[in-house]
Amino acid sequence: MSTEGAHPTTAATGRRRELLSIAAELFADRGFKNTTVRDIADAAGILSGSLYHHFDSKESMVDEILSSFQAELFAAYDEVLRSDDDARTKIERAVRLSFEAIDRHRHEVAIFQNEADFLGQQERFAYLAERNAQSRDVWITLLEDGLASGALRPDLDVELTYRFIRDTVWVAVRWYRPGGKLTHTDVADQYLTILLDGIAHA
């Protein structure tokens, strides 16, 4: 197919996205520290020097990967918080969009889970700690609203419940694979049953 007349900016943007996708997979599978610029270039079928036409370092690449993903994720959380849904529905929506994020952005989630502490030592990645705090605020707000509305049991420890949700949702990135036996919707359904209804007969 002829590309004559194609806008160079559009082509360059598409190439950047392709390179970021390749880098994200390598960072997630091999680890950020163990992945070199040459590794990324080799996987993309280009010379290392060509990669520098798009990014000045692998830090810039992982920065763009994480910041873009988190901006999308927290925009979705904000939409849930601003909605007129009842407290239980908001919790359900937040859980579902979290599992959807794992399905759609498995590599980005894995990078954040595995590398946030290491990357956070650099000033340019200070926003990762801020995003962690923002995530806590989202869930604490949802849980406190659930308590206030009577949707959740009154003896609930909000901090402990938040930690349970955080640790059990995001750890799924280690075993969940898109296209497997269970869809992210299936996983979310089961998780919500366990979280909100329990696993024992009443």
C-alpha positions as CSV (number, residue, x, y, z in Angstrom):
1,M,0.0,0.0,0.0
2,S,1.4,3.4,-0.9
3,T,2.2,5.8,1.9
4,E,2.7,8.7,-0.4
5,G,1.4,11.9,1.1
6,A,1.1,10.4,4.6
7,H,1.6,12.9,7.4
8,P,5.1,12.4,8.8
9,T,4.0,13.3,12.3
10,T,1.3,10.6,12.2
11,A,3.9,8.0,11.0
12,A,6.3,9.0,13.6
13,T,3.7,8.8,16.3
14,G,2.7,5.3,15.2
15,R,6.4,4.2,15.3
16,R,6.7,5.6,18.8
17,R,3.7,3.6,19.9
18,E,5.2,0.5,18.4
19,L,8.5,1.0,20.1
20,L,6.8,1.7,23.4
21,S,4.8,-1.5,23.1
22,I,7.9,-3.5,22.4
23,A,9.8,-1.9,25.3
24,A,6.8,-2.5,27.7
25,E,6.8,-6.2,26.9
26,L,10.6,-6.4,27.5
27,F,10.5,-4.4,30.7
28,A,7.6,-6.5,32.0
29,D,9.2,-9.9,31.1
30,R,12.9,-9.2,31.7
31,G,12.8,-6.4,34.2
32,F,13.7,-2.8,33.6
33,K,17.3,-3.0,34.8
34,N,17.9,-6.1,32.7
35,T,16.7,-4.6,29.5
36,T,19.0,-2.5,27.4
37,V,18.4,0.0,24.7
38,R,20.0,-2.6,22.3
39,D,17.6,-5.2,23.4
40,I,14.7,-3.0,22.5
41,A,16.2,-2.0,19.2
42,D,17.0,-5.6,18.3
43,A,13.4,-6.6,19.1
44,A,12.2,-3.8,16.9
45,G,14.5,-4.8,14.1
46,I,16.4,-1.5,14.1
47,L,19.8,-0.2,15.1
48,S,20.3,1.3,18.6
49,G,21.1,4.6,17.1
50,S,17.7,4.7,15.3
51,L,15.9,4.2,18.6
52,Y,17.5,7.4,19.9
53,H,15.7,9.4,17.1
54,H,12.6,8.7,19.1
55,F,13.7,8.5,22.8
56,D,16.8,9.7,24.6
57,S,16.9,6.8,27.0
58,K,15.1,3.8,28.2
59,E,14.1,5.8,31.3
60,S,12.1,8.1,28.9
61,M,10.4,5.1,27.5
62,V,9.3,3.6,30.7
63,D,8.3,7.1,31.9
64,E,5.9,7.5,28.9
65,I,4.6,3.9,29.3
66,L,3.7,4.4,33.0
67,S,2.5,8.0,32.9
68,S,0.2,7.4,30.0
69,F,-1.3,4.2,31.4
70,Q,-1.8,5.7,34.8
71,A,-3.4,8.8,33.4
72,E,-6.0,6.6,31.6
73,L,-6.6,4.4,34.7
74,F,-7.1,7.3,37.1
75,A,-9.4,9.1,34.7
76,A,-11.6,6.0,34.8
77,Y,-11.5,5.9,38.6
78,D,-12.4,9.6,38.7
79,E,-15.4,8.9,36.5
80,V,-16.6,6.2,38.9
81,L,-16.2,8.5,41.9
82,R,-18.1,11.3,40.2
83,S,-21.0,9.1,39.1
84,D,-24.4,9.0,40.7
85,D,-24.2,5.2,41.2
86,D,-24.8,3.8,44.7
87,A,-21.8,2.9,46.9
88,R,-21.8,-0.8,46.1
89,T,-22.1,-0.3,42.4
90,K,-19.1,2.1,42.5
91,I,-17.0,-0.5,44.2
92,E,-18.1,-3.1,41.7
93,R,-17.2,-0.7,38.8
94,A,-13.8,0.1,40.3
95,V,-13.0,-3.6,40.7
96,R,-14.1,-4.4,37.1
97,L,-12.1,-1.5,35.5
98,S,-9.0,-2.7,37.5
99,F,-9.2,-6.2,36.0
100,E,-9.9,-4.6,32.6
101,A,-6.7,-2.6,33.0
102,I,-4.8,-5.9,33.7
103,D,-6.3,-7.4,30.6
104,R,-5.6,-4.4,28.3
105,H,-2.4,-3.2,29.9
106,R,-0.8,-6.3,31.4
107,H,2.7,-5.1,30.7
108,E,2.2,-1.7,32.1
109,V,0.7,-3.1,35.3
110,A,3.5,-5.6,35.6
111,I,6.1,-2.9,35.2
112,F,4.5,-0.7,37.9
113,Q,4.2,-3.7,40.3
114,N,7.7,-4.8,39.8
115,E,9.6,-1.6,39.2
116,A,7.9,1.3,41.1
117,D,10.1,1.1,44.1
118,F,13.3,1.1,42.1
119,L,12.2,3.8,39.6
120,G,10.8,5.9,42.5
121,Q,14.3,6.5,43.7
122,Q,14.7,8.9,40.7
123,E,13.2,12.4,40.9
124,R,11.5,12.1,37.5
125,F,9.5,9.2,38.8
126,A,8.3,10.8,42.0
127,Y,4.8,10.8,40.6
128,L,4.7,7.0,41.1
129,A,4.4,7.5,44.9
130,E,1.8,10.1,44.3
131,R,-0.2,7.7,42.2
132,N,0.0,5.1,44.9
133,A,-1.4,7.6,47.4
134,Q,-4.1,8.6,44.9
135,S,-5.0,4.9,44.5
136,R,-5.3,4.6,48.3
137,D,-7.6,7.7,48.4
138,V,-9.8,6.2,45.7
139,W,-10.4,2.9,47.5
140,I,-10.7,4.5,51.0
141,T,-13.3,6.9,49.6
142,L,-15.3,4.0,48.0
143,L,-15.1,1.9,51.2
144,E,-16.0,4.8,53.5
145,D,-19.0,5.7,51.3
146,G,-20.0,2.0,51.5
147,L,-19.9,2.1,55.2
148,A,-21.8,5.4,55.4
149,S,-24.5,4.1,53.1
150,G,-25.0,0.8,54.9
151,A,-23.8,-1.1,51.8
152,L,-20.9,-2.6,53.8
153,R,-20.9,-4.2,57.2
154,P,-20.3,-1.7,60.0
155,D,-17.5,-3.6,61.6
156,L,-15.3,-3.4,58.5
157,D,-11.7,-2.3,59.0
158,V,-11.4,0.2,56.1
159,E,-7.6,0.2,56.0
160,L,-7.3,-3.6,56.1
161,T,-10.0,-4.0,53.5
162,Y,-8.2,-1.5,51.2
163,R,-5.0,-3.4,51.5
164,F,-6.8,-6.7,50.8
165,I,-8.3,-5.3,47.6
166,R,-5.1,-3.7,46.5
167,D,-3.0,-6.8,47.0
168,T,-5.4,-9.3,45.6
169,V,-6.5,-7.4,42.6
170,W,-3.2,-6.3,41.2
171,V,-1.3,-9.5,41.9
172,A,-3.6,-11.1,39.3
173,V,-1.2,-9.7,36.7
174,R,1.2,-12.5,37.6
175,W,-1.1,-15.3,36.5
176,Y,-3.9,-13.8,34.3
177,R,-3.3,-14.0,30.6
178,P,-5.6,-12.4,28.0
179,G,-7.3,-15.1,25.8
180,G,-7.1,-17.7,28.5
181,K,-9.9,-19.9,29.9
182,L,-11.3,-17.0,32.1
183,T,-11.9,-13.6,30.7
184,H,-11.2,-10.5,32.8
185,T,-14.9,-10.2,33.2
186,D,-15.1,-13.8,34.6
187,V,-12.3,-13.1,37.0
188,A,-14.0,-9.9,38.2
189,D,-17.3,-11.6,38.6
190,Q,-15.7,-14.3,40.9
191,Y,-13.7,-11.7,42.7
192,L,-16.7,-9.6,43.5
193,T,-18.7,-12.6,44.7
194,I,-15.9,-13.5,47.1
195,L,-15.3,-9.8,48.2
196,L,-18.9,-8.8,48.6
197,D,-20.8,-12.0,49.3
198,G,-18.2,-14.4,50.8
199,I,-17.4,-18.0,50.0
200,A,-19.4,-19.8,52.7
201,H,-23.1,-20.5,53.0
202,A,-24.9,-18.1,55.2
